[in-house]
Amino acid sequence: MQAIVIDPQAPVRLGFQTVEPPTPQANEAVIRVKAISLNRGEVVYLVQGAAGTRLGWDLAGVVEQAAADGTGPAQGTRAVGICMAPPGAWAEQVAVPTNALAELPPSVSFAQAAALPMAGLTALYAIEHGGSLIARPVLITAASGGVGLFACRLAALAGARVVGQVRHASSASLVQEAGADHVVVDENIAATPAFGPYHLILDQLGGRTLAEAMTQLAPGGTCVAIGALTGSEVPLDYARVRQIPDTGLDFFNLFFEFRREPASLGLGRLVHLVSIGKLIPLLGMEADWHEIGRVAQALIGRQFPGKAVLHIS
């Protein structure tokens, strides 16, 4: 079968290789993959690994072989899953643990489903760090990306007053459509205090933005650090932050989140919201998987909002 691997000679170091079909463990189902999605971490960082390494976290498809231990979806079931340890979702067939799979109803397309795992679960679990959000202000940085748009919608569904930060005015309408009450267009969050202080901040920028975010928390508020797009060094203003009582800084790691809830349950919740029309994944780019080099370059260059989904022909 064919799989996408790291190829130093291919565009963006992503090429195709013939590999052996998966040999599943007892708790794994074999999925005939129909659609995959790309995340920045895969095409910017993981792609720098050794030649021949398999990649890919997000997939949707049909169960070709059910798990031998009787868990998970039956053969022929449409499913969505996440493949993280190790990655390898970008292939025609993949063995996925059943605790990382959720069934898909007919109303949810493979493309919509493939957009959910990494970005959707990150947004879902990061928002849950804030507890009850009813009528509470929530700030989301980099709100026009895959995680950001999901976070805006999920926070709005939870009853929050959502403020989204974007760098380009052209992205503002998308963030509003996703559920943001206010959108701040700026390189940083210097203008966001007008809508705070915040019960919850989801920061994907890092660096000075994360340091500034800590000063915009309300008493008892939490900042969840999801990424570091603008830098990993955080020049924290200790004197200002210590004046705000009972604030918290959580460094988000999706692997750790799966210790409290299996990915299958989180994916099931996201799929339900999509099926009833309350969560609509923004598919910023769709293409055949043989165009992965071109799509990855567009993703790196931030040429579209939302998620990139590839169909396996």
N, C-alpha and C positions, 0 to 999 in steps of 0.2 A: 504494500500500500504506500501512498505518498504522504509525506509529512513535511512541514516547514521546519527548517533547522538554521542554525547560524552558519553562514557561508561567507567568509571574508571576501570572496570574489564577486558576490552578488550585490545589487543595489541595496543600500542600508543594511548590508550583511545578512540579508534574509533570502534564502533559496530553498529549493525542494530537493528531497532525497527519498529514495526507496528504502523503506524500513520494514521490519517484521511486524505482522499484526500483533495486537496486545495479547498477553497471557494474563488473564485476570486472577486476582486473589479471590478468596471465598466471599469477601464482603464487597466485591467490585462488580459493576455491571459494564458490559461493553456497549458503547454508544456509537452508532453510525452518525457521524457529525454532519449536520446540514448547514450550520452557520457558526461563525466565531466572531469575537470582537477584539479590538486592539486597545491596549492601555499604554500610556506614556512610559510607565516604568519598564515595560517589556521592550519597547523599541528605542529607548534612550539608554537604559542601564544594562538590562539583562543581555541584550544583543551583543555586548562587549565580551561575552564569555567565549569558551573554547569552540572551535569549529565542530560542527556536527551535533551540537547540543539542541535538544528539542525545546520548544518554547510554547507559550500560550496558557492562559488561565481560564478564559471564558468560552463556553460552548453550548450549543443547543442541537438536539437531534433526536434520534429514535433508538430505543433500547433494542439492540440486536441480540444480546444474550443477557438474561437476568442473572443476578448474583446467586452463586451456588448456595449461600447460607439462607436464602429465602427472604432477605431483606430488600427493601427498595422496590422500584417499579417493575412491572412484568414486561416480558418480551413484547415488542410492538408499541410500547407506550412512548408518547412524545415526552421529552424531558429536557431540562436545563441543568447545567452543572458547572462546578468550578474545580479546576485541576491545579493544585498549588504545591503538592509535596510528592513527587516533583512536578513541575509544569510539563505540559505536553499536549494541550488541547488542540493545537493547530495541526490536525491530522485527519485522515479519512475515518479512522476508528480510534477510540480512546477507552481505556479502562478507568472508570471513575468510582471511588468509594460511594456506597449508597447514602452515607450521611452527608454527602455533598451534592445530591441530586434531588430535584423536585419535579413532579409531574406538570405537564402543560395542558391546559384545556384547549380545545380547538380555536377559541377566540383569541389566543395569543400566538402570534407568528414566531417562527424560528428566529427571525431577525430581531424582533422586540426582545425575545427571551435572551438571546446571546448578549444583548447590551446590559443585562442586569447584574451578573454575578459580582465582579470586582467593584465596579463603581456603585452599584445599587446597594450591596451589602456594606460597603464602607460608609456610605451616607446614612443608611439605616442604623447601624450600630453606633456611629459617631453621635448622631442625634440623641440616641438613648442615654448617652452620658449626661444629658441635661435633665433627665427625669421629666416631670410634668412641665409642659411648655405652654399651657393654656394662657393666652393673653400676655405672654412674656416675650421680650425682645430677643431675637436671635440674629447674629451677624454671620454671614457666610462669605468668605473671600474666594476669589477665582470662581465666581458663581456661574459662569457660562460654560464651564467644562463639564465632563461627564458626571463626576461626583457632585459638583456644585449644583447642577440642575436637579438632580435627584434629591439633594439635600433641601433645596428650596421647596420643592413639592411636598416632601415628607414632613418638613417642619410646619408648613402651612396646614397640612392635614391634621397635624397634632395640635393646632390651635395657636401657633406662635405668631408674633408680629415679626415678619421676616425682612431683613435688610441684606441685600446682595451687593457685593463689590465686584466691579468688572473694570477692565482696562480700556475698553473701546466702547464708544457710544452705540455702535451698531449692534452690540450684544444686549443692550438694556431691555429691549422689548421681549427677547427670549426669556430673560430672567423674570420679568414681570409675569409673563404667561405661565411660567413654572410655579408662581405663587408668591413672589416677593412683593411686599407692600411698598418698599422703597428700593431704588437702585442708585448706588453711588458710583460714578464713573471717574476713576482716578488710578494712578499707578500704585497707590497704597491706601491706607484707611485713615488718612489725616482728617477727612471730612465726615467720618461715620459717627463721631461722638454726638452729633446733633440728634441721633435717633436712639442713643443709649441712655444709661449704661445697660450692658447686656447680661442676661441670665446665662446665655450660652454663645460661644464664638467657635465656629469651625474654621480653622486657618489652614490654608494649603500653600501659603507663600513663604512662611518661615522668615528667618533673618530679622530685620528691623520691624517688619510688619507684625511678627509674632510678639516681639517686645512691646510694641505699641498696643497690641490687642490686650495684653495683660492689664494695661492701665485703663481699659474701657469696660472692665467687668463690673457688674453690680455686686454688692455684698452677697456672698454665698454663690457667686457665679463660677462657671467652669469654661476654660478654653481648651479645646481639643486640637492638638497639633497633628495634622494629617500629612502635610508635605512640607517641602522646603524649596519651592521653585525659585526663590530669589536669594537663597543663601542659607547655610547651616549654622552660622554663628549668630547668636541672639544676644544683642547688647541690652540686657534687661535693666530697666530703671528701678532699682531696688527700693529707693526712697519713696517713689510713687506707688509701687505695687503693694508695699507693706502697709499702706494706709487703708487698703480695702480689705475688710475682714473676711476670712473664711473662703477665699478664692482658691481655685484649683487649676493645675495645668496637667492635662493628660496627654501623653504621647501615644498616638493611636497605632495599633498593630493588629491587622485583621486576623492573623494567626491566633493571637491571644483571645480575640472575641469568640472564636470557635470553641474555646474551652467552656464557655458558659451557655452557648447555644449552637448546635450543629448547623452548618451552612444550609442543610436541607430545609430546616424550619424557616430561616430567614428568607431563603429563596421562595419558599412557599408563600410567605406573606407578601413579598413583592409581586409574585405572579398573580396572586388574588387581586391586588390593587390594579394591576394592568388589565386583568380580565373584566373588571367592573368599570373601567374607564377613569379611575381616579389617579392613575399614574401612567403617563404616556412617555416612553423613552424617546428622546430626540435622536434620530439617526442622521447625523450630520453628513455621513458619506457611506454609501453602499457600493460594493463592487464584487467581482469574482475573486476568489482567493489567489489566483495567479497574478493579480495586480497588487500583491501585498507590498512590494517595494514602493510603488507610486503612492499608495494609501499611507504607508508608514511615513514617507517623506512629508506628506500633507499634514499628518498628525504632529510630527515634530515641529513643523513650521506654523502650527496653530492656524491652519487655513480654513477651518470650519469649527463650529461649536458642536457640543454633544458628542456622540459616540460614532466610531468607525466600525462597520460590520461588513464581514466578507462572507460570501456564499460559496460553499464547496460544491463545485460542479461535478 
